[in-house]
């Protein structure tokens, strides 16, 4: 037929009129018949290019003998009917071609309609992209007449075909209202179908949700809400979330009254479904509830939810007040506050500070959170009071409170409190009483030891800066002196005897901070501190911890702080260094004596440890426990440092470990060149290394050097030759005491001594 | 008590004990407190003597 058409097209103008009048209508009828009665087998073998060519030639021929519109309509309808044939063909590939052709036609019709409305906006090149006669009305009629959607969504439903249906439905919605029976058909088509089909249909529903009218939205919303909790899964939740987001109003829906939390919620669809599904009372699994919560957060972050999210903030705090679904409500509030409000206050209503202020006025947030924490803690204690033995760490993950494990509940509460208390946009802080309540709960009555340490770590975190000058923690600066005195220095509140290293780190953080605040300490390079007043805060408590603590790891930390408090002297105390060191040595020896007299082995060990650490620090050796673990391991390298004495160019090499201090390097240089440590200046890469760097580990400086030294005149009255060891060795009473201590322990142990 | 011994030997030698050994002012039994069953003191004194002898040897070899 193609050949026939080709030949006639070439010769038709040479035919006489009569023949033309007979032949051309017959050809037209033949073409129509040929297209109408095309078999499935032919469809299977049909090449689309040839078909397009055929229709084009037919159009070109017939257009000379029939009205243009009639011919265009004939060929375009034929094209549409052919695509239906493809769609109903048993071969999947052809069915796919059918749906693709229908989809392409919708695009062409859309151009046709747009052109009909505003022809001046479209140039002639668009003529190729639009239908000539076929319009939206005809197309929709054709869709309905041929029950195209029944075909697509019927028994032979296929995901690839569904994926190509979006545009057709959108097209219908653009030109006519989507019939409810189509939505019904859509909804019912996934019943009992494979998961992939369900996902495809749900995606289709979400895709078209924004073009639905109110009736359509409400119809589908009612369908979505009718999914029982037991049947909810990731797929249905994606539908709920997608539908909620796609049906959000295009502009922000304002509160009904200014400053009020009431918003016309009928403008939002399925947002409340996500809220309901995330709560403890829903029958969803914790993972699915978390999914719903994330969906809700994501939805509320949208611009049109500016006022709606305040409704949910309020609802969440209300839930927390009632001790219901606390963990998820905390997560919701935390996430919304931290990501969706701006920190500046130009728009007070929508600034973080403004919102926090409103919420705090209504809920007294800190009090609310502490009261709820007490309730949570009480409930957990009740659970464990029934068991005979203490709860183990493994049990922590197994115990659930609401939809979340104990650990998540615990961490969520502290994370949110931390956020609230350290937020610079609006000042919220603990009163001493509130702090004491929290301390009582988490430090004194912690259910798990690890929780206690977590709390100590939490309360000592410095959030903004490593410098103590900009200390910013969950406790506001003004509260620190009271907290330090009434809680941290109070052995009834902080167990000095069984103090864990974390508890001591907490003490140490505030010990440094309070003394910084009072001007007793100053932080210098490398976050080290120097002491400017020996009557520093917490001195007695520090010694008391040292004397009472039984935890060996904690004792090592206390010893380091005690030694630092003796040796890290500010310039005003540098002259008194000798006296201070003497007093420290006497104090240690007196403790040793007391240990001997009272036969207190623990005190003896502690005193010896303190003295040894003191000597190490004095000599610039860093004891391993005094360095930060991770860094130490990374840079633990044995090396040979080259030292050049200028201007003589006398070169020496010293062996040192990179974790050891500059002070220790100084002492090695002193030994190998035969100078006192104050008789030379040490340079690295042209820069002078000041003596206040002596505590820094060598890995902070370029490895291997060469280090340059210049001999200098030692300052007058400098105690360069002084070493606290001399006080001990020159005092025979002290040497005798050491021998006495050794003789107490002598029998059978002499051979185990390591003679150095 | 190893720590006490570590502390002791870390200290510079006590001059009084050293002098009494170098001057041999008393009998060796008494100087080294052999009879008083203070093995640590004995060990301490022996170390001082060893150091002294090693220093002399080093000087001789120079």
Interface residues (C-beta under 8 A of the other chain):
Chain A: X604 X605 X608 X609 X611 X612 X615 X725 X726 X728 X729 X730 X732 X735 X738 X739 X741 X742 X743 X744 X745 X746 X749 X750 X752 X753 X754 X755 X756
Chain B: X1 X2 X3 X4 X5 X6 X7 X8 X9 X10 X11 X12 X13 X14 X15 X16 X17 X37 X38 X39 X40 X41 X43 X44 X47
